[in-house]
Amino acid sequence: MLHLKWKDAPTIRTVTCKHTNASKYLVSNVLTVGKEYEVKNETEEFVFIIDNTGLIGGYYKDYFA
């Protein structure tokens, strides 16, 4: 259960949200265009950030610059 400790983990880098136009999921409630987010973990397809709810969320990399 390593993912439970990601919120307290050091930040890898920061990313800026460039859009919230999702074809399948509603992300505009938890992401804000132009806002910077702290990346806590990353895979080839996803970034795991602390979103607007204050919790860790996994999002496709194409939302971020």
N, C-alpha and C positions, 0 to 999 in steps of 0.2 A: 504494500500500500504506500508506495513511495510518493504517489501523487498527493497525498494528504499533507505532505511537508513542503510542497511547491510554493505556497503562499509566503512562507517565511524564508525561502531560498533566496540567495543573492540574484539580482537582476542580470540577465545575460546581455541584453541590449534594449533599446527602446524602438518602437515602430509607430508610425503615424497611420491612422485609418484614412484611406483614400476614397472609399465608397461603402455604402450599405445596401447596394442593389443585389439582393440574393434571389436566386431563381427558385429555391426550394424552402428555405428557412427564413424566419423573421429575425433579423439581427439589428434592426434600427432601434430596438428597445434597449440594447445593451452596448452598442457601439455608437460613437459620435464621430462624424466626419471631421477631420482636421485635428483630432485629439491624439496625443501621444500616450502609448500604453507600454508598460514594462513587460518584457518577455521573460517568463520564468522557465520555460522549457520549449523545445522546438524539435519537430521531425521534418521529414522531406516535404510533407503536404500541409502540416498544421503548425500554428504557433499557439502556445498556451500563455494567456495573458491575464492580468487582473482587469476585468471589464468594469463597466459603470455600476454594476451591482456590488462590487467589492469582493467578488469571488473569482476563482480561477475558471476560465472558459477556454475551450479549444476552438479555433477558427481557421478557415482556409487562409493560406498566405496571400491569396489574390485580393483580400480586403485591405491589405497594408502595403505601404511603400517602403 
